[in-house]
Amino acid sequence: MFLLNLLKFPFYVLRWAHVAYRSRYRGREAWEVFRVLVALGLKTSLRRQPRDGVYRQWLFGFDVQGSSYELLLRLFKELFLTEPYAFAAPTAPVAPRILDAGANIGMAVLYFKRQFPAAHIVAFEPNPEAFRLLARNVAANQLHDVVLHHAALAATAGELPFYYGSDGASLTGSLHPHASGIRTVQVPARRLSEVLADTAAFDLLKLDVEGAEVDILAELAQTGHLGHFRQYLIEYHYPVGTPESTRLTTTLQAFEQQGFAWCVRLALPPLPDSQDIIFHCWQLPEASRA
């Protein structure tokens, strides 16, 4: 396997060069994309183990730690190349208020901070191993105006079981027992409406909570807090052909009733029983509402 990966590597380099060239980045930024892809690709292909046990990569000036090079490579490609969380911030001074629900190791926090260095970010992450890396990445890069909460967001507050896999900081941890988790830990849970009760409005809610999205949004709608965010970027895990799938219509109707427009795009290739969808919802000006 080692020799096979080594023989394939020149083809990977050509492919990564093509990816960097076709990306929105130009000049030194495109070279940085290529450099990071090659570095992480090589470490992943050769299954390199760091001497100090810390999986680390410098990218766009950030010192980023993860639980594996595979995870860092996947997150870099998803967050910085696909850019599912790109959004238009309010007018200058550009210091958007962002709530990141499901922050994992903080790659989205770094993406937002690169786009908007003055952004105020509140991040929630229940996975204890992912949260440890999230805190490290915020501290190592001396990020200001970033508040971290080691907690899940849910329809009910209290202590809830969290299910996650052998790679503790993986992207599939969930409050739902049907998640591909082999370990369980009790985590604190908070209602988002209670978090919002004493704060100013946010410009964006980035929501990626592996199946708990509908419960959180329903709780916001029931408590009248949907309008507390000007925009939403939601990774929605859509189970095809189950009663759960019908809740999508109710969620979208709630947004429309509150004066939001929305669009949808496929986040990942569809699976036989589920799809990952990105919803972008934004408040319409009063004059344009029907």
C-alpha positions as CSV (number, residue, x, y, z in Angstrom):
1,M,0.0,0.0,0.0
2,F,2.8,2.4,0.9
3,L,4.5,1.8,-2.5
4,L,1.2,2.1,-4.4
5,N,0.5,5.5,-2.7
6,L,4.0,6.6,-3.5
7,L,3.6,5.7,-7.2
8,K,0.2,7.6,-7.4
9,F,1.6,10.7,-5.7
10,P,2.7,12.5,-8.9
11,F,-0.8,12.2,-10.3
12,Y,-2.2,13.6,-7.1
13,V,0.2,16.6,-7.4
14,L,-1.1,17.3,-10.9
15,R,-4.6,17.1,-9.7
16,W,-4.0,19.4,-6.8
17,A,-2.3,21.9,-9.1
18,H,-5.4,21.8,-11.2
19,V,-7.6,22.3,-8.1
20,A,-5.6,25.3,-7.0
21,Y,-5.7,26.8,-10.5
22,R,-9.5,26.4,-10.8
23,S,-10.1,27.8,-7.3
24,R,-11.1,31.4,-6.8
25,Y,-7.6,32.1,-5.3
26,R,-5.0,33.9,-7.4
27,G,-1.3,34.5,-7.2
28,R,0.3,33.8,-3.8
29,E,-3.1,32.5,-2.4
30,A,-3.3,29.9,-5.2
31,W,0.2,28.8,-4.4
32,E,-0.8,28.5,-0.8
33,V,-3.7,26.3,-1.7
34,F,-1.4,24.1,-3.8
35,R,1.2,23.9,-1.0
36,V,-1.3,22.9,1.7
37,L,-2.9,20.3,-0.6
38,V,0.5,18.7,-1.3
39,A,1.6,18.8,2.3
40,L,-1.5,17.3,3.7
41,G,-1.9,14.9,0.8
42,L,1.7,13.6,1.3
43,K,1.3,13.2,5.0
44,T,-2.0,11.4,4.5
45,S,-0.8,9.1,1.7
46,L,2.3,8.1,3.6
47,R,0.4,7.8,6.8
48,R,2.9,9.9,8.5
49,Q,2.8,10.0,12.3
50,P,3.9,13.2,13.9
51,R,6.8,12.7,16.4
52,D,5.0,14.8,19.1
53,G,1.6,13.2,18.4
54,V,0.2,16.6,17.2
55,Y,-1.3,16.6,13.7
56,R,-0.5,20.2,12.6
57,Q,-0.6,22.2,9.4
58,W,0.1,25.8,8.6
59,L,-2.5,27.3,6.2
60,F,-3.2,30.9,5.2
61,G,-1.1,32.0,8.2
62,F,-3.0,29.8,10.7
63,D,-1.4,27.1,12.9
64,V,-4.1,24.4,12.8
65,Q,-4.2,21.2,14.9
66,G,-6.5,18.3,14.2
67,S,-7.0,14.7,15.2
68,S,-5.6,13.4,11.9
69,Y,-4.1,14.7,8.7
70,E,-7.1,13.2,6.8
71,L,-9.4,15.4,8.9
72,L,-7.3,18.5,8.3
73,L,-7.2,17.8,4.5
74,R,-11.0,17.2,4.3
75,L,-11.8,20.3,6.3
76,F,-9.4,22.5,4.3
77,K,-10.9,21.4,1.0
78,E,-14.5,21.7,2.3
79,L,-14.2,25.0,4.1
80,F,-11.6,27.0,2.1
81,L,-12.2,25.6,-1.4
82,T,-15.8,24.6,-1.6
83,E,-16.6,27.5,0.8
84,P,-20.1,26.5,1.9
85,Y,-20.1,29.3,4.5
86,A,-19.3,32.2,2.3
87,F,-21.7,35.1,2.9
88,A,-22.1,38.8,2.4
89,A,-21.3,40.7,5.6
90,P,-23.0,44.0,6.6
91,T,-21.5,47.3,5.4
92,A,-18.3,48.7,6.9
93,P,-16.9,48.5,9.4
94,V,-17.0,44.8,8.6
95,A,-17.3,43.2,12.0
96,P,-20.1,40.6,11.6
97,R,-21.5,38.8,14.6
98,I,-21.5,35.0,13.9
99,L,-22.8,32.1,15.9
100,D,-21.1,28.8,14.9
101,A,-23.1,25.8,16.1
102,G,-21.1,22.7,15.6
103,A,-17.7,24.3,15.4
104,N,-15.7,21.0,15.5
105,I,-12.0,21.9,15.6
106,G,-12.6,25.4,14.5
107,M,-11.8,25.4,10.8
108,A,-15.0,27.5,10.1
109,V,-13.9,29.9,12.8
110,L,-10.6,30.3,11.0
111,Y,-12.3,30.7,7.7
112,F,-14.6,33.5,9.1
113,K,-11.7,35.2,10.8
114,R,-9.7,35.2,7.5
115,Q,-12.6,36.8,5.7
116,F,-13.5,39.2,8.5
117,P,-10.7,39.6,11.0
118,A,-12.8,41.9,13.2
119,A,-15.7,39.3,13.4
120,H,-17.3,38.5,16.8
121,I,-17.8,34.8,16.9
122,V,-19.6,32.6,19.5
123,A,-18.9,28.9,18.9
124,F,-20.6,25.8,20.4
125,E,-19.0,22.3,20.2
126,P,-20.2,19.3,22.4
127,N,-17.6,16.8,21.3
128,P,-14.9,16.9,24.1
129,E,-12.0,15.9,21.9
130,A,-13.0,18.3,19.1
131,F,-13.5,21.1,21.7
132,R,-10.0,20.6,23.1
133,L,-8.6,21.1,19.6
134,L,-11.0,24.0,19.0
135,A,-9.7,25.8,22.1
136,R,-6.1,25.1,21.1
137,N,-6.6,26.5,17.6
138,V,-8.2,29.7,18.9
139,A,-5.5,30.2,21.5
140,A,-2.5,29.3,19.2
141,N,-3.7,31.8,16.6
142,Q,-4.4,34.5,19.2
143,L,-8.0,35.0,17.8
144,H,-9.8,37.9,19.5
145,D,-13.5,38.2,20.0
146,V,-14.1,34.5,19.9
147,V,-16.2,33.0,22.7
148,L,-16.2,29.2,23.1
149,H,-18.9,27.0,24.7
150,H,-18.3,23.3,25.4
151,A,-22.0,22.4,24.9
152,A,-24.5,21.2,22.4
153,L,-27.5,23.2,21.2
154,A,-30.8,21.3,21.4
155,A,-34.5,21.7,21.8
156,T,-34.2,21.0,25.6
157,A,-31.5,22.1,28.1
158,G,-29.7,19.7,30.4
159,E,-27.4,16.8,30.1
160,L,-27.7,14.7,26.9
161,P,-25.8,11.7,25.5
162,F,-23.5,12.5,22.6
163,Y,-22.4,9.7,20.2
164,Y,-19.1,9.8,18.4
165,G,-16.6,7.6,16.7
166,S,-13.0,6.2,17.2
167,D,-11.5,9.4,15.8
168,G,-12.8,11.6,18.6
169,A,-12.8,14.9,16.6
170,S,-14.4,13.4,13.6
171,L,-17.3,15.1,11.8
172,T,-20.0,12.5,12.5
173,G,-20.6,13.1,16.2
174,S,-24.3,13.6,17.0
175,L,-26.9,13.8,19.7
176,H,-28.8,11.2,17.7
177,P,-28.2,7.5,18.6
178,H,-28.4,6.5,14.9
179,A,-25.2,8.3,14.2
180,S,-22.1,6.2,13.4
181,G,-20.8,6.5,16.9
182,I,-19.1,3.8,19.0
183,R,-18.6,5.9,22.1
184,T,-21.0,7.9,24.2
185,V,-20.4,10.8,26.6
186,Q,-22.8,13.0,28.5
187,V,-22.6,16.6,27.4
188,P,-24.3,19.8,28.5
189,A,-27.0,21.1,26.2
190,R,-28.5,24.6,25.9
191,R,-31.5,26.0,24.1
192,L,-30.5,28.5,21.5
193,S,-33.4,30.8,22.4
194,E,-31.9,31.1,25.9
195,V,-28.5,31.9,24.5
196,L,-30.0,34.7,22.4
197,A,-32.2,36.2,25.2
198,D,-29.7,38.7,26.4
199,T,-27.6,39.4,23.3
200,A,-27.7,41.7,20.3
201,A,-28.8,40.3,16.9
202,F,-26.4,38.1,15.0
203,D,-25.5,38.5,11.3
204,L,-25.2,34.8,10.7
205,L,-26.0,31.4,12.2
206,K,-23.8,28.7,10.8
207,L,-25.5,25.4,11.8
208,D,-23.9,21.9,11.3
209,V,-25.1,19.6,14.1
210,E,-25.4,16.2,12.4
211,G,-29.2,15.8,12.4
212,A,-30.3,18.1,15.2
213,E,-30.9,21.1,12.9
214,V,-34.6,20.8,12.7
215,D,-35.1,20.6,16.5
216,I,-33.0,23.7,17.0
217,L,-34.8,25.7,14.2
218,A,-38.2,24.5,15.4
219,E,-37.3,25.8,18.9
220,L,-36.3,29.1,17.5
221,A,-39.5,29.4,15.5
222,Q,-41.7,28.5,18.5
223,T,-40.0,31.1,20.7
224,G,-40.1,33.8,18.1
225,H,-36.3,34.0,17.7
226,L,-35.8,33.2,14.0
227,G,-35.5,36.9,13.2
228,H,-32.6,37.2,15.7
229,F,-30.3,36.2,12.8
230,R,-30.1,38.1,9.5
231,Q,-28.7,35.1,7.6
232,Y,-28.5,31.3,8.1
233,L,-26.2,28.8,6.6
234,I,-27.4,25.4,7.5
235,E,-26.0,22.0,6.7
236,Y,-29.2,20.0,6.7
237,H,-29.0,16.2,7.0
238,Y,-32.0,15.0,5.0
239,P,-33.1,11.4,5.6
240,V,-34.9,10.3,2.4
241,G,-38.2,8.5,2.7
242,T,-38.7,8.8,6.5
243,P,-41.2,10.7,8.5
244,E,-38.3,13.0,9.6
245,S,-38.0,14.2,6.0
246,T,-41.5,15.9,6.1
247,R,-40.2,18.3,8.8
248,L,-38.2,20.1,6.1
249,T,-41.3,21.7,4.6
250,T,-42.4,22.9,8.0
251,T,-39.0,24.5,8.6
252,L,-39.0,26.3,5.3
253,Q,-42.5,27.6,5.9
254,A,-41.5,29.0,9.2
255,F,-38.7,30.9,7.5
256,E,-41.0,32.3,4.8
257,Q,-43.5,33.4,7.4
258,Q,-40.8,35.4,9.1
259,G,-39.8,37.2,5.9
260,F,-36.9,35.1,4.8
261,A,-35.9,34.0,1.3
262,W,-33.9,30.8,0.8
263,C,-31.9,28.8,-1.6
264,V,-30.6,25.2,-1.5
265,R,-27.7,23.3,-2.9
266,L,-26.3,19.8,-2.5
267,A,-23.4,19.7,0.0
268,L,-22.2,16.1,-0.8
269,P,-23.1,13.4,-3.3
270,P,-26.4,11.8,-2.4
271,L,-26.5,8.5,-0.6
272,P,-29.2,5.9,-1.0
273,D,-30.9,6.9,2.3
274,S,-29.8,10.5,2.9
275,Q,-28.5,13.7,1.5
276,D,-26.5,16.6,2.9
277,I,-27.9,19.9,1.8
278,I,-26.8,23.5,2.4
279,F,-29.6,26.0,3.1
280,H,-28.9,29.7,2.8
281,C,-31.7,31.8,4.3
282,W,-31.6,35.6,4.5
283,Q,-34.0,38.3,5.6
284,L,-35.7,40.2,2.9
285,P,-36.1,44.0,3.1
286,E,-39.5,45.0,4.5
287,A,-40.5,46.6,1.2
288,S,-39.9,43.4,-0.8
289,R,-42.0,41.1,1.5
290,A,-45.3,39.9,0.1
